[in-house]
Amino acid sequence: MKFDKNDEMSPFTRKVMGAFNFCGDKLLQISRKTDTIPGKIPEILFLILFTVCYSLVLAVHEPGMDVLSSWQLAKDSSVTELLFQLPHEQFCPPLWNLILVPFAKSGAAPAVLAFIGLFFAVLTAALILFFAPFPRLIRLFLPFTYFLFYQYGVAADNYHLVTLGFVTVSLTYKMRDTRPGIYTLCLLLLGMSGTYGLVAALGLAIVRGCELINNRKVGKQMICLLVFFAIAVCTIIMIFPNGKLPAMGSGKDVIIKLLYLPFAILSDAFLTNAFYLNASLGAESVRISFLAVSVFFGIMILSLVFYYGRKQKTAGAFFIPYVLLAVFSMVMGIGRKHIGIVFLLVLFWLWITCAVRGEERTGDLSFSVHIRERDKKALKSASVLGVVIVFAINLYWTYSACAHDVRKEYEIGRREAEFLKEHKLDACTIMSSQSCLHTLAPYLENDRLGNDSDEKENLVKWGSLGQPDVLYMGPDITKIWSEEETARWEYTLVYLEAVEAIWKTESDYQVASIYVKSELARELGLDEITNVYPGIK
């Protein structure tokens, strides 16, 4: 096919394209050379590297509020409460809490959480390193990406199970016909791991049901699927909230959700950071200036998934769970930490697409449209460099989050408990804000630790005790005692630290505070802190 001379590249364009293709070729050569290394030595070395790096960050990491809350609930609640009461309140399946029960009730310290997390993280990394159907270079670096290493690893609670669930479902997807029981068990693990995992698992089960009906299979495959649906329905009944469903928000919030959930969330999972504020998705928590860019990249990713998914007949396995997650998030709300669910769903789709194609360890999916060779070359180079950019951004997010975690106080709880113990305040009457109670309780054996809940039982329990010795994280004591009574109480600020919850390359600034009765503070020789806004270290 001949082209017009006007269509030929200029010398400058030819040089740019030559450099562009040169970089793409070099990267492909490196990948191919890595694939030719015999044995599993690279995978073993990178698994050791993953374990060491993960352990180093975990050693200084402060467990978050959700993590400590799960630990304390597993410690204080009966199995009956964990199965039938708390799932309604937490709107989450109880599997993670049940895993923690033997450790929490045995009197172990919350530090055990680090070892539990390490076990699940290393297991997940090993499955990816040794079994993912990607080029070796991608497999080696994939466990170090932001969501797998930090957000759903170091900082995770039940999301350890969500990640493991997605990986095991990906691993067993090809055997769903030959060994349906194993695939169903993996779907159940994903479904029992968390609410969003349950929604994704239901989407995959619907896809499976359509396959079986289309192929007219009614044997053990259908029986396994019906068992899954029965357990899933029971789980939905178990976790359905007792209270009202959350509100959709203002009209502006709804517009943001309609733009973010179907499109921008995909870009935020890999490239951008439009949803940056630690709050429910809405106009105030999204950078409007970034949203348009995120929507553009999200549409590009969806187009690629649709194109290759149709070729490999895996589009449904992505889009049905994806649409269910978007609708569920629109109705029930979504926080920024849930963005990783979309990352895992895309990882699952890439895994099964490469595996179904039968080109394990290559992942070579080229365009079949009729275009000239130089354009095919450019597209191939662009795809290679695009993968490199995505990995570079994710690895930088991981590095930034880990460096921040090492240098600064990530969450409240452990250090504040150490302060109380150091100054003999751990046995005093301590009043905490309701949301922060579980950040302190795991570190203290204190029956005189309460919160400012206005529930009747709590008011009766604490209302007769008189003035608390310690106020932790600014509780509203007027909920329990009258304003006339509390007006006479004097407290001294003795502890104030900046606390910064990490998100990618950023952090949310908040303040950890402890007030002590002024008379008690003088007796213990505690100095008053006058700076009420500590600087970020």
One Martini backbone bead per residue (centre of mass of N, CA, C, O) as a GRO file, in nm:
protein
  537
    1MET     BB    1   0.093   0.037   0.025
    2LYS     BB    2   0.057   0.370  -0.060
    3PHE     BB    3   0.191   0.695   0.017
    4ASP     BB    4   0.200   1.005   0.067
    5LYS     BB    5   0.448   1.231   0.100
    6ASN     BB    6   0.295   1.404   0.319
    7ASP     BB    7   0.300   1.138   0.517
    8GLU     BB    8   0.576   1.174   0.580
    9MET     BB    9   0.835   1.203   0.781
   10SER     BB   10   1.022   1.397   0.943
   11PRO     BB   11   1.333   1.406   1.068
   12PHE     BB   12   1.245   1.467   1.358
   13THR     BB   13   1.022   1.251   1.382
   14ARG     BB   14   1.209   1.014   1.318
   15LYS     BB   15   1.389   1.048   1.569
   16VAL     BB   16   1.172   1.023   1.783
   17MET     BB   17   1.066   0.745   1.692
   18GLY     BB   18   1.336   0.603   1.720
   19ALA     BB   19   1.367   0.648   2.026
   20PHE     BB   20   1.101   0.521   2.107
   21ASN     BB   21   1.158   0.235   1.985
   22PHE     BB   22   1.423   0.184   2.130
   23CYS     BB   23   1.309   0.173   2.416
   24GLY     BB   24   1.107  -0.054   2.364
   25ASP     BB   25   1.316  -0.268   2.273
   26LYS     BB   26   1.493  -0.273   2.528
   27LEU     BB   27   1.272  -0.359   2.723
   28LEU     BB   28   1.207  -0.627   2.577
   29GLN     BB   29   1.488  -0.748   2.604
   30ILE     BB   30   1.498  -0.754   2.910
   31SER     BB   31   1.248  -0.931   2.945
   32ARG     BB   32   1.354  -1.177   2.780
   33LYS     BB   33   1.609  -1.229   2.950
   34THR     BB   34   1.457  -1.282   3.213
   35ASP     BB   35   1.297  -1.533   3.101
   36THR     BB   36   1.576  -1.712   3.051
   37ILE     BB   37   1.606  -1.767   3.335
   38PRO     BB   38   1.661  -2.028   3.516
   39GLY     BB   39   1.431  -2.109   3.715
   40LYS     BB   40   1.350  -1.953   4.061
   41ILE     BB   41   1.552  -1.737   4.165
   42PRO     BB   42   1.415  -1.459   4.124
   43GLU     BB   43   1.160  -1.522   4.292
   44ILE     BB   44   1.303  -1.585   4.559
   45LEU     BB   45   1.453  -1.315   4.591
   46PHE     BB   46   1.192  -1.132   4.580
   47LEU     BB   47   1.055  -1.260   4.822
   48ILE     BB   48   1.271  -1.182   5.023
   49LEU     BB   49   1.261  -0.879   4.967
   50PHE     BB   50   0.967  -0.843   5.043
   51THR     BB   51   0.989  -0.942   5.337
   52VAL     BB   52   1.196  -0.736   5.433
   53CYS     BB   53   1.056  -0.470   5.357
   54TYR     BB   54   0.791  -0.526   5.505
   55SER     BB   55   0.914  -0.563   5.791
   56LEU     BB   56   1.044  -0.283   5.822
   57VAL     BB   57   0.781  -0.121   5.805
   58LEU     BB   58   0.615  -0.282   6.021
   59ALA     BB   59   0.798  -0.208   6.273
   60VAL     BB   60   0.684   0.118   6.252
   61HIS     BB   61   0.393   0.068   6.230
   62GLU     BB   62   0.070   0.201   6.279
   63PRO     BB   63  -0.214   0.095   6.357
   64GLY     BB   64  -0.518   0.136   6.264
   65MET     BB   65  -0.841   0.184   6.350
   66ASP     BB   66  -0.962  -0.069   6.208
   67VAL     BB   67  -0.759  -0.274   6.312
   68LEU     BB   68  -0.806  -0.229   6.621
   69SER     BB   69  -1.109  -0.277   6.619
   70SER     BB   70  -1.100  -0.574   6.535
   71TRP     BB   71  -0.934  -0.671   6.774
   72GLN     BB   72  -1.124  -0.577   7.008
   73LEU     BB   73  -1.376  -0.731   6.914
   74ALA     BB   74  -1.246  -1.014   6.926
   75LYS     BB   75  -1.188  -0.990   7.237
   76ASP     BB   76  -1.490  -0.892   7.357
   77SER     BB   77  -1.645  -1.087   7.178
   78SER     BB   78  -1.855  -1.310   7.088
   79VAL     BB   79  -1.930  -1.534   6.849
   80THR     BB   80  -2.225  -1.450   6.826
   81GLU     BB   81  -2.168  -1.147   6.780
   82LEU     BB   82  -1.982  -1.186   6.529
   83LEU     BB   83  -2.219  -1.326   6.355
   84PHE     BB   84  -2.507  -1.142   6.437
   85GLN     BB   85  -2.425  -0.832   6.511
   86LEU     BB   86  -2.165  -0.690   6.388
   87PRO     BB   87  -2.223  -0.711   6.080
   88HIS     BB   88  -2.447  -0.493   6.090
   89GLU     BB   89  -2.264  -0.261   6.203
   90GLN     BB   90  -2.014  -0.303   5.985
   91PHE     BB   91  -2.085  -0.412   5.705
   92CYS     BB   92  -1.940  -0.712   5.744
   93PRO     BB   93  -1.789  -0.982   5.728
   94PRO     BB   94  -1.649  -1.207   5.993
   95LEU     BB   95  -1.378  -1.348   5.913
   96TRP     BB   96  -1.153  -1.167   6.029
   97ASN     BB   97  -1.244  -1.174   6.324
   98LEU     BB   98  -1.223  -1.487   6.351
   99ILE     BB   99  -0.916  -1.501   6.303
  100LEU     BB  100  -0.850  -1.318   6.566
  101VAL     BB  101  -0.963  -1.464   6.816
  102PRO     BB  102  -0.731  -1.655   6.920
  103PHE     BB  103  -0.534  -1.414   6.972
  104ALA     BB  104  -0.703  -1.209   7.140
  105LYS     BB  105  -0.809  -1.421   7.370
  106SER     BB  106  -0.505  -1.507   7.466
  107GLY     BB  107  -0.349  -1.215   7.525
  108ALA     BB  108  -0.229  -1.089   7.298
  109ALA     BB  109  -0.067  -0.863   7.135
  110PRO     BB  110  -0.113  -0.639   6.872
  111ALA     BB  111   0.156  -0.729   6.728
  112VAL     BB  112   0.034  -0.982   6.587
  113LEU     BB  113  -0.081  -0.838   6.338
  114ALA     BB  114   0.186  -0.830   6.181
  115PHE     BB  115   0.212  -1.143   6.137
  116ILE     BB  116  -0.053  -1.184   5.992
  117GLY     BB  117   0.003  -0.989   5.759
  118LEU     BB  118   0.266  -1.123   5.662
  119PHE     BB  119   0.149  -1.392   5.579
  120PHE     BB  120  -0.053  -1.288   5.360
  121ALA     BB  121   0.147  -1.123   5.190
  122VAL     BB  122   0.348  -1.353   5.117
  123LEU     BB  123   0.145  -1.544   4.990
  124THR     BB  124   0.051  -1.353   4.765
  125ALA     BB  125   0.330  -1.297   4.640
  126ALA     BB  126   0.394  -1.593   4.568
  127LEU     BB  127   0.159  -1.639   4.369
  128ILE     BB  128   0.251  -1.421   4.172
  129LEU     BB  129   0.550  -1.503   4.118
  130PHE     BB  130   0.480  -1.822   4.034
  131PHE     BB  131   0.169  -1.791   3.862
  132ALA     BB  132   0.165  -1.558   3.690
  133PRO     BB  133   0.085  -1.475   3.332
  134PHE     BB  134   0.359  -1.305   3.319
  135PRO     BB  135   0.614  -1.148   3.282
  136ARG     BB  136   0.873  -1.163   3.493
  137LEU     BB  137   0.918  -0.857   3.542
  138ILE     BB  138   0.629  -0.810   3.642
  139ARG     BB  139   0.619  -1.018   3.872
  140LEU     BB  140   0.854  -0.896   4.044
  141PHE     BB  141   0.705  -0.595   4.084
  142LEU     BB  142   0.403  -0.623   4.163
  143PRO     BB  143   0.418  -0.657   4.488
  144PHE     BB  144   0.532  -0.335   4.503
  145THR     BB  145   0.284  -0.209   4.473
  146TYR     BB  146   0.083  -0.010   4.647
  147PHE     BB  147  -0.162  -0.198   4.718
  148LEU     BB  148  -0.006  -0.465   4.774
  149PHE     BB  149   0.203  -0.348   4.985
  150TYR     BB  150   0.048  -0.114   5.154
  151GLN     BB  151  -0.267  -0.069   5.163
  152TYR     BB  152  -0.308  -0.410   5.138
  153GLY     BB  153  -0.082  -0.452   5.366
  154VAL     BB  154   0.046  -0.279   5.596
  155ALA     BB  155  -0.255  -0.111   5.629
  156ALA     BB  156  -0.424  -0.366   5.675
  157ASP     BB  157  -0.690  -0.586   5.717
  158ASN     BB  158  -0.921  -0.748   5.538
  159TYR     BB  159  -0.753  -0.689   5.267
  160HIS     BB  160  -0.588  -0.940   5.270
  161LEU     BB  161  -0.831  -1.120   5.177
  162VAL     BB  162  -0.906  -0.977   4.919
  163THR     BB  163  -0.641  -1.022   4.772
  164LEU     BB  164  -0.633  -1.329   4.798
  165GLY     BB  165  -0.902  -1.378   4.656
  166PHE     BB  166  -0.830  -1.267   4.375
  167VAL     BB  167  -0.581  -1.448   4.325
  168THR     BB  168  -0.724  -1.728   4.353
  169VAL     BB  169  -0.934  -1.680   4.133
  170SER     BB  170  -0.728  -1.641   3.908
  171LEU     BB  171  -0.582  -1.921   3.942
  172THR     BB  172  -0.876  -2.096   3.913
  173TYR     BB  173  -1.030  -2.016   3.649
  174LYS     BB  174  -0.943  -2.253   3.448
  175MET     BB  175  -1.082  -2.479   3.667
  176ARG     BB  176  -1.405  -2.434   3.673
  177ASP     BB  177  -1.475  -2.710   3.520
  178THR     BB  178  -1.282  -2.935   3.649
  179ARG     BB  179  -1.269  -2.761   3.953
  180PRO     BB  180  -1.531  -2.618   4.101
  181GLY     BB  181  -1.475  -2.633   4.407
  182ILE     BB  182  -1.221  -2.454   4.418
  183TYR     BB  183  -1.341  -2.203   4.285
  184THR     BB  184  -1.567  -2.165   4.496
  185LEU     BB  185  -1.383  -2.124   4.741
  186CYS     BB  186  -1.253  -1.867   4.628
  187LEU     BB  187  -1.513  -1.706   4.606
  188LEU     BB  188  -1.576  -1.724   4.910
  189LEU     BB  189  -1.327  -1.575   5.007
  190LEU     BB  190  -1.397  -1.314   4.864
  191GLY     BB  191  -1.687  -1.280   4.988
  192MET     BB  192  -1.578  -1.298   5.303
  193SER     BB  193  -1.365  -1.051   5.315
  194GLY     BB  194  -1.588  -0.837   5.207
  195THR     BB  195  -1.812  -0.632   5.069
  196TYR     BB  196  -1.663  -0.583   4.797
  197GLY     BB  197  -1.592  -0.879   4.755
  198LEU     BB  198  -1.887  -0.975   4.737
  199VAL     BB  199  -1.967  -0.815   4.485
  200ALA     BB  200  -1.752  -0.936   4.298
  201ALA     BB  201  -1.835  -1.234   4.337
  202LEU     BB  202  -2.120  -1.203   4.226
  203GLY     BB  203  -2.034  -1.118   3.943
  204LEU     BB  204  -1.877  -1.382   3.880
  205ALA     BB  205  -2.122  -1.571   3.927
  206ILE     BB  206  -2.293  -1.460   3.698
  207VAL     BB  207  -2.098  -1.531   3.474
  208ARG     BB  208  -2.099  -1.833   3.534
  209GLY     BB  209  -2.401  -1.880   3.491
  210CYS     BB  210  -2.406  -1.795   3.192
  211GLU     BB  211  -2.214  -2.013   3.095
  212LEU     BB  212  -2.379  -2.263   3.183
  213ILE     BB  213  -2.636  -2.197   3.029
  214ASN     BB  214  -2.505  -2.174   2.745
  215ASN     BB  215  -2.373  -2.483   2.787
  216ARG     BB  216  -2.568  -2.674   2.944
  217LYS     BB  217  -2.479  -2.695   3.256
  218VAL     BB  218  -2.594  -2.929   3.543
  219GLY     BB  219  -2.387  -3.017   3.729
  220LYS     BB  220  -2.141  -2.959   3.956
  221GLN     BB  221  -2.113  -2.665   3.869
  222MET     BB  222  -2.402  -2.577   3.951
  223ILE     BB  223  -2.394  -2.667   4.245
  224CYS     BB  224  -2.162  -2.484   4.334
  225LEU     BB  225  -2.303  -2.220   4.257
  226LEU     BB  226  -2.552  -2.252   4.444
  227VAL     BB  227  -2.390  -2.257   4.704
  228PHE     BB  228  -2.279  -1.978   4.679
  229PHE     BB  229  -2.550  -1.822   4.669
  230ALA     BB  230  -2.650  -1.916   4.943
  231ILE     BB  231  -2.417  -1.795   5.111
  232ALA     BB  232  -2.445  -1.504   5.004
  233VAL     BB  233  -2.732  -1.452   5.109
  234CYS     BB  234  -2.666  -1.499   5.407
  235THR     BB  235  -2.456  -1.270   5.420
  236ILE     BB  236  -2.641  -1.037   5.348
  237ILE     BB  237  -2.827  -1.076   5.591
  238MET     BB  238  -2.599  -1.048   5.806
  239ILE     BB  239  -2.498  -0.736   5.699
  240PHE     BB  240  -2.744  -0.587   5.705
  241PRO     BB  241  -2.840  -0.293   5.798
  242ASN     BB  242  -3.034  -0.152   6.054
  243GLY     BB  243  -3.017   0.108   5.942
  244LYS     BB  244  -2.978   0.356   5.744
  245LEU     BB  245  -2.906   0.458   5.451
  246PRO     BB  246  -2.707   0.639   5.286
  247ALA     BB  247  -2.669   0.929   5.145
  248MET     BB  248  -2.611   1.078   4.827
  249GLY     BB  249  -2.636   1.378   4.841
  250SER     BB  250  -2.581   1.618   4.653
  251GLY     BB  251  -2.592   1.709   4.329
  252LYS     BB  252  -2.282   1.735   4.307
  253ASP     BB  253  -2.213   1.457   4.425
  254VAL     BB  254  -2.356   1.289   4.205
  255ILE     BB  255  -2.186   1.388   3.968
  256ILE     BB  256  -1.915   1.289   4.074
  257LYS     BB  257  -1.997   0.989   4.086
  258LEU     BB  258  -2.071   0.962   3.776
  259LEU     BB  259  -1.765   1.020   3.699
  260TYR     BB  260  -1.590   0.840   3.888
  261LEU     BB  261  -1.692   0.537   3.905
  262PRO     BB  262  -1.679   0.459   3.590
  263PHE     BB  263  -1.382   0.614   3.538
  264ALA     BB  264  -1.168   0.756   3.741
  265ILE     BB  265  -1.098   0.509   3.925
  266LEU     BB  266  -0.902   0.372   3.727
  267SER     BB  267  -0.687   0.595   3.730
  268ASP     BB  268  -0.641   0.601   4.045
  269ALA     BB  269  -0.528   0.299   4.053
  270PHE     BB  270  -0.256   0.389   3.855
  271LEU     BB  271  -0.201   0.731   3.815
  272THR     BB  272  -0.388   0.905   3.993
  273ASN     BB  273  -0.530   1.179   4.243
  274ALA     BB  274  -0.838   1.288   4.288
  275PHE     BB  275  -0.896   1.105   4.543
  276TYR     BB  276  -0.761   1.247   4.853
  277LEU     BB  277  -0.977   1.247   5.070
  278ASN     BB  278  -1.071   1.124   5.394
  279ALA     BB  279  -1.369   1.041   5.253
  280SER     BB  280  -1.643   1.060   5.111
  281LEU     BB  281  -1.766   1.072   4.813
  282GLY     BB  282  -1.719   1.407   4.678
  283ALA     BB  283  -1.669   1.734   4.613
  284GLU     BB  284  -1.458   1.772   4.865
  285SER     BB  285  -1.269   1.495   4.785
  286VAL     BB  286  -1.218   1.628   4.496
  287ARG     BB  287  -1.022   1.709   4.228
  288ILE     BB  288  -1.138   1.883   3.969
  289SER     BB  289  -0.875   1.923   3.797
  290PHE     BB  290  -0.827   1.596   3.789
  291LEU     BB  291  -1.090   1.461   3.684
  292ALA     BB  292  -1.066   1.490   3.375
  293VAL     BB  293  -0.808   1.319   3.351
  294SER     BB  294  -0.924   1.063   3.483
  295VAL     BB  295  -1.154   1.017   3.283
  296PHE     BB  296  -0.981   0.983   3.031
  297PHE     BB  297  -0.810   0.739   3.131
  298GLY     BB  298  -1.052   0.560   3.202
  299ILE     BB  299  -1.161   0.533   2.912
  300MET     BB  300  -0.908   0.403   2.795
  301ILE     BB  301  -0.909   0.150   2.973
  302LEU     BB  302  -1.193   0.051   2.895
  303SER     BB  303  -1.131   0.019   2.594
  304LEU     BB  304  -0.909  -0.196   2.623
  305VAL     BB  305  -1.079  -0.404   2.775
  306PHE     BB  306  -1.294  -0.434   2.555
  307TYR     BB  307  -1.116  -0.520   2.321
  308TYR     BB  308  -0.963  -0.765   2.456
  309GLY     BB  309  -1.211  -0.904   2.584
  310ARG     BB  310  -1.345  -0.981   2.315
  311LYS     BB  311  -1.113  -1.153   2.201
  312GLN     BB  312  -1.100  -1.341   2.486
  313LYS     BB  313  -1.375  -1.361   2.643
  314THR     BB  314  -1.347  -1.142   2.926
  315ALA     BB  315  -1.536  -0.894   2.961
  316GLY     BB  316  -1.752  -0.996   3.164
  317ALA     BB  317  -1.549  -1.051   3.407
  318PHE     BB  318  -1.531  -0.734   3.439
  319PHE     BB  319  -1.803  -0.564   3.392
  320ILE     BB  320  -1.999  -0.686   3.594
  321PRO     BB  321  -1.842  -0.624   3.858
  322TYR     BB  322  -1.796  -0.323   3.795
  323VAL     BB  323  -2.092  -0.233   3.789
  324LEU     BB  324  -2.169  -0.331   4.071
  325LEU     BB  325  -1.962  -0.154   4.221
  326ALA     BB  326  -2.069   0.119   4.120
  327VAL     BB  327  -2.359   0.094   4.228
  328PHE     BB  328  -2.289   0.035   4.521
  329SER     BB  329  -2.121   0.298   4.566
  330MET     BB  330  -2.349   0.495   4.503
  331VAL     BB  331  -2.537   0.400   4.742
  332MET     BB  332  -2.317   0.336   4.995
  333GLY     BB  333  -2.044   0.425   4.928
  334ILE     BB  334  -1.697   0.566   4.925
  335GLY     BB  335  -1.361   0.520   4.975
  336ARG     BB  336  -1.031   0.548   4.893
  337LYS     BB  337  -0.947   0.251   4.981
  338HIS     BB  338  -1.142   0.113   4.751
  339ILE     BB  339  -0.975   0.148   4.488
  340GLY     BB  340  -0.818  -0.129   4.503
  341ILE     BB  341  -1.043  -0.308   4.387
  342VAL     BB  342  -0.995  -0.222   4.093
  343PHE     BB  343  -0.707  -0.314   4.074
  344LEU     BB  344  -0.777  -0.617   4.127
  345LEU     BB  345  -0.973  -0.652   3.889
  346VAL     BB  346  -0.767  -0.594   3.667
  347LEU     BB  347  -0.570  -0.814   3.748
  348PHE     BB  348  -0.765  -1.043   3.701
  349TRP     BB  349  -0.816  -0.988   3.399
  350LEU     BB  350  -0.523  -1.014   3.303
  351TRP     BB  351  -0.480  -1.299   3.398
  352ILE     BB  352  -0.714  -1.445   3.235
  353THR     BB  353  -0.634  -1.342   2.956
  354CYS     BB  354  -0.356  -1.476   2.941
  355ALA     BB  355  -0.448  -1.765   3.017
  356VAL     BB  356  -0.662  -1.811   2.794
  357ARG     BB  357  -0.458  -1.767   2.557
  358GLY     BB  358  -0.186  -1.944   2.638
  359GLU     BB  359   0.051  -1.704   2.714
  360GLU     BB  360   0.242  -1.764   2.929
  361ARG     BB  361   0.477  -1.516   3.014
  362THR     BB  362   0.372  -1.278   2.798
  363GLY     BB  363   0.105  -1.103   2.720
  364ASP     BB  364   0.055  -1.094   2.401
  365LEU     BB  365  -0.149  -0.817   2.273
  366SER     BB  366  -0.242  -0.752   1.960
  367PHE     BB  367  -0.332  -0.589   1.695
  368SER     BB  368  -0.567  -0.669   1.414
  369VAL     BB  369  -0.550  -0.433   1.259
  370HIS     BB  370  -0.496  -0.257   0.953
  371ILE     BB  371  -0.165  -0.155   0.968
  372ARG     BB  372   0.119  -0.026   0.952
  373GLU     BB  373   0.424  -0.108   1.068
  374ARG     BB  374   0.507   0.161   1.209
  375ASP     BB  375   0.246   0.170   1.384
  376LYS     BB  376   0.284  -0.096   1.528
  377LYS     BB  377   0.549  -0.018   1.656
  378ALA     BB  378   0.440   0.228   1.814
  379LEU     BB  379   0.225   0.073   1.978
  380LYS     BB  380   0.419  -0.119   2.118
  381SER     BB  381   0.594   0.098   2.252
  382ALA     BB  382   0.361   0.238   2.404
  383SER     BB  383   0.280  -0.006   2.579
  384VAL     BB  384   0.549  -0.043   2.722
  385LEU     BB  385   0.576   0.248   2.838
  386GLY     BB  386   0.308   0.243   2.989
  387VAL     BB  387   0.385   0.022   3.189
  388VAL     BB  388   0.629   0.171   3.308
  389ILE     BB  389   0.474   0.414   3.417
  390VAL     BB  390   0.286   0.264   3.608
  391PHE     BB  391   0.512   0.138   3.778
  392ALA     BB  392   0.657   0.397   3.859
  393ILE     BB  393   0.421   0.522   4.013
  394ASN     BB  394   0.365   0.289   4.213
  395LEU     BB  395   0.653   0.271   4.335
  396TYR     BB  396   0.651   0.563   4.436
  397TRP     BB  397   0.415   0.534   4.626
  398THR     BB  398   0.546   0.322   4.802
  399TYR     BB  399   0.795   0.480   4.888
  400SER     BB  400   0.652   0.726   5.009
  401ALA     BB  401   0.481   0.576   5.222
  402CYS     BB  402   0.716   0.433   5.370
  403ALA     BB  403   0.887   0.682   5.440
  404HIS     BB  404   0.664   0.819   5.602
  405ASP     BB  405   0.620   0.590   5.811
  406VAL     BB  406   0.911   0.598   5.929
  407ARG     BB  407   0.920   0.916   6.012
  408LYS     BB  408   0.614   0.903   6.111
  409GLU     BB  409   0.312   0.934   6.256
  410TYR     BB  410   0.034   0.756   6.152
  411GLU     BB  411  -0.114   0.668   6.430
  412ILE     BB  412  -0.307   0.625   6.686
  413GLY     BB  413  -0.212   0.474   7.034
  414ARG     BB  414   0.071   0.353   7.112
  415ARG     BB  415   0.215   0.617   7.209
  416GLU     BB  416  -0.005   0.706   7.404
  417ALA     BB  417   0.013   0.455   7.585
  418GLU     BB  418   0.310   0.495   7.664
  419PHE     BB  419   0.266   0.763   7.807
  420LEU     BB  420   0.068   0.664   8.023
  421LYS     BB  421   0.261   0.452   8.146
  422GLU     BB  422   0.505   0.636   8.214
  423HIS     BB  423   0.288   0.830   8.403
  424LYS     BB  424   0.071   0.652   8.558
  425LEU     BB  425  -0.225   0.664   8.370
  426ASP     BB  426  -0.348   0.372   8.291
  427ALA     BB  427  -0.541   0.343   8.571
  428CYS     BB  428  -0.717   0.560   8.507
  429THR     BB  429  -0.966   0.767   8.422
  430ILE     BB  430  -1.069   0.730   8.079
  431MET     BB  431  -1.169   0.958   7.822
  432SER     BB  432  -1.305   0.898   7.503
  433SER     BB  433  -1.363   0.910   7.201
  434GLN     BB  434  -1.554   0.700   7.025
  435SER     BB  435  -1.367   0.666   6.760
  436CYS     BB  436  -1.085   0.618   6.959
  437LEU     BB  437  -1.101   0.378   7.160
  438HIS     BB  438  -0.964   0.136   6.983
  439THR     BB  439  -0.669   0.272   6.985
  440LEU     BB  440  -0.622   0.212   7.309
  441ALA     BB  441  -0.737  -0.056   7.435
  442PRO     BB  442  -0.518  -0.276   7.332
  443TYR     BB  443  -0.283  -0.135   7.535
  444LEU     BB  444  -0.498  -0.156   7.777
  445GLU     BB  445  -0.569  -0.263   8.119
  446ASN     BB  446  -0.884  -0.098   8.148
  447ASP     BB  447  -1.196  -0.047   8.313
  448ARG     BB  448  -1.161   0.293   8.297
  449LEU     BB  449  -1.247   0.291   7.988
  450GLY     BB  450  -1.410   0.540   7.793
  451ASN     BB  451  -1.690   0.704   7.629
  452ASP     BB  452  -1.907   0.961   7.459
  453SER     BB  453  -2.154   0.806   7.452
  454ASP     BB  454  -2.529   0.846   7.442
  455GLU     BB  455  -2.593   0.589   7.553
  456LYS     BB  456  -2.758   0.466   7.815
  457GLU     BB  457  -2.549   0.263   7.927
  458ASN     BB  458  -2.313   0.468   7.929
  459LEU     BB  459  -2.439   0.683   8.115
  460VAL     BB  460  -2.472   0.501   8.364
  461LYS     BB  461  -2.175   0.406   8.398
  462TRP     BB  462  -2.028   0.716   8.391
  463GLY     BB  463  -2.203   0.939   8.541
  464SER     BB  464  -2.106   0.849   8.857
  465LEU     BB  465  -1.777   0.905   8.859
  466GLY     BB  466  -1.701   1.169   8.757
  467GLN     BB  467  -1.412   1.304   8.707
  468PRO     BB  468  -1.187   1.258   8.481
  469ASP     BB  469  -0.842   1.221   8.448
  470VAL     BB  470  -0.865   1.158   8.131
  471LEU     BB  471  -0.832   1.301   7.795
  472TYR     BB  472  -0.896   1.143   7.479
  473MET     BB  473  -0.947   1.296   7.190
  474GLY     BB  474  -1.175   1.502   7.261
  475PRO     BB  475  -1.422   1.461   7.435
  476ASP     BB  476  -1.777   1.489   7.492
  477ILE     BB  477  -1.869   1.538   7.822
  478THR     BB  478  -2.167   1.666   7.789
  479LYS     BB  479  -2.313   1.390   7.734
  480ILE     BB  480  -2.279   1.298   8.052
  481TRP     BB  481  -2.234   1.583   8.163
  482SER     BB  482  -2.297   1.874   8.272
  483GLU     BB  483  -2.209   2.197   8.210
  484GLU     BB  484  -2.194   2.290   8.504
  485GLU     BB  485  -1.995   2.070   8.596
  486THR     BB  486  -1.765   2.104   8.372
  487ALA     BB  487  -1.691   2.409   8.425
  488ARG     BB  488  -1.508   2.327   8.694
  489TRP     BB  489  -1.313   2.185   8.522
  490GLU     BB  490  -0.957   2.102   8.507
  491TYR     BB  491  -0.718   2.107   8.235
  492THR     BB  492  -0.411   1.961   8.098
  493LEU     BB  493  -0.190   1.983   7.843
  494VAL     BB  494   0.053   1.696   7.782
  495TYR     BB  495  -0.029   1.599   7.479
  496LEU     BB  496   0.119   1.659   7.140
  497GLU     BB  497   0.061   1.524   6.808
  498ALA     BB  498   0.139   1.454   6.494
  499VAL     BB  499  -0.087   1.302   6.253
  500GLU     BB  500  -0.035   1.091   5.943
  501ALA     BB  501  -0.226   0.980   5.708
  502ILE     BB  502  -0.171   0.773   5.438
  503TRP     BB  503  -0.164   0.873   5.072
  504LYS     BB  504   0.061   0.790   4.891
  505THR     BB  505   0.213   1.115   4.875
  506GLU     BB  506   0.023   1.170   5.117
  507SER     BB  507  -0.143   1.345   5.400
  508ASP     BB  508  -0.330   1.351   5.706
  509TYR     BB  509  -0.388   1.601   5.928
  510GLN     BB  510  -0.351   1.549   6.282
  511VAL     BB  511  -0.434   1.535   6.640
  512ALA     BB  512  -0.282   1.425   6.936
  513SER     BB  513  -0.449   1.409   7.262
  514ILE     BB  514  -0.379   1.494   7.620
  515TYR     BB  515  -0.566   1.526   7.917
  516VAL     BB  516  -0.520   1.645   8.255
  517LYS     BB  517  -0.572   1.694   8.553
  518SER     BB  518  -0.432   1.954   8.702
  519GLU     BB  519  -0.367   1.830   8.977
  520LEU     BB  520  -0.232   1.570   8.863
  521ALA     BB  521  -0.015   1.710   8.692
  522ARG     BB  522   0.135   1.839   8.933
  523GLU     BB  523   0.202   1.577   9.084
  524LEU     BB  524   0.364   1.455   8.817
  525GLY     BB  525   0.515   1.689   8.655
  526LEU     BB  526   0.350   1.805   8.416
  527ASP     BB  527   0.370   1.976   8.135
  528GLU     BB  528   0.247   2.238   7.967
  529ILE     BB  529   0.083   2.283   7.659
  530THR     BB  530   0.053   2.567   7.429
  531ASN     BB  531   0.077   2.422   7.160
  532VAL     BB  532  -0.208   2.351   6.942
  533TYR     BB  533  -0.002   2.329   6.670
  534PRO     BB  534   0.175   2.103   6.553
  535GLY     BB  535   0.423   2.034   6.367
  536ILE     BB  536   0.546   1.898   6.085
  537LYS     BB  537   0.812   1.665   6.070
   0.00000   0.00000   0.00000
